[in-house]
């Protein structure tokens, strides 16, 4: 048994059992992948994959039971390598952070700047995606740290920690009728206008939908986007009323728009930071986390991880 065989199994599952894609990812040949899998099956005495001719179509029951063990072994091997690197060199390395567009655009820039000042020899990579994609990047090992508002807490394989709370705001052109209501604007009044806001599953969108549903109202959502800057662009064009995260407002850049506080209309949102359970984080990763959320010290993060492992 060797790690290449285990990687062949893991990547085969991740690639939807497409051996051509597996071979490309692992920089080998398709027959080489097939041989690695077959040799592991022969050593274990069970078939890991269901076959239709030469094609793999799924996991056998033994394969489904073995896959979590394969994942843990590969994770432990990666942790062993990271631990050695951490002790060998505390200032060099790579850190990958996955975040939603709003977090990457509005919450992380100062954190990234400060981190780069502290660790100029660490290669920092920032990936953007939906909350689901952020979680998947963490689970696959593609990212070390994830930041999002929705979805992360739904994955038991992730350790999620609260970072900060935020609210939504309404943005309109300078002459919009809603401005006459000021801070007293209601959901009923808001529902009278076309609405531009986030895609489903992004940036507290569920709290927006829940509020209208509780009020028995059906909002006229005419356009959705992943990024607040896109929403503000179409509000400026007069296409509708925008509902965005308050952190996405910039007094200077958005001087052509007007803002109404919507904290009385929609629930407060919670941004979370997540790491994959069992992952070894290097020292500078803890510093990044603490720079982003000062309450999340290394001791706090390690305590949360250890508490979950004790429950298991």
Secondary structure as GFF3:
##gff-version 3
##sequence-region A 1 312
A	DSSP	alpha_helix	3	14	.	.	.	ID=ss1
A	DSSP	alpha_helix	19	25	.	.	.	ID=ss2
A	DSSP	alpha_helix	30	44	.	.	.	ID=ss3
A	DSSP	beta_strand	49	52	.	.	.	ID=ss4
A	DSSP	beta_strand	55	59	.	.	.	ID=ss5
A	DSSP	alpha_helix	61	88	.	.	.	ID=ss6
A	DSSP	beta_strand	93	99	.	.	.	ID=ss7
A	DSSP	alpha_helix	101	102	.	.	.	ID=ss8
A	DSSP	pi_helix	103	107	.	.	.	ID=ss9
A	DSSP	alpha_helix	109	118	.	.	.	ID=ss10
A	DSSP	beta_strand	122	128	.	.	.	ID=ss11
A	DSSP	alpha_helix	131	140	.	.	.	ID=ss12
A	DSSP	beta_strand	145	148	.	.	.	ID=ss13
A	DSSP	three_ten_helix	152	154	.	.	.	ID=ss14
A	DSSP	beta_strand	158	166	.	.	.	ID=ss15
A	DSSP	beta_strand	168	173	.	.	.	ID=ss16
A	DSSP	three_ten_helix	177	184	.	.	.	ID=ss17
A	DSSP	alpha_helix	187	190	.	.	.	ID=ss18
A	DSSP	beta_strand	195	198	.	.	.	ID=ss19
A	DSSP	alpha_helix	205	214	.	.	.	ID=ss20
A	DSSP	beta_strand	221	225	.	.	.	ID=ss21
A	DSSP	alpha_helix	228	236	.	.	.	ID=ss22
A	DSSP	beta_strand	241	245	.	.	.	ID=ss23
A	DSSP	three_ten_helix	246	248	.	.	.	ID=ss24
A	DSSP	beta_strand	257	261	.	.	.	ID=ss25
A	DSSP	beta_strand	269	276	.	.	.	ID=ss26
A	DSSP	alpha_helix	283	292	.	.	.	ID=ss27
A	DSSP	alpha_helix	298	311	.	.	.	ID=ss28
###
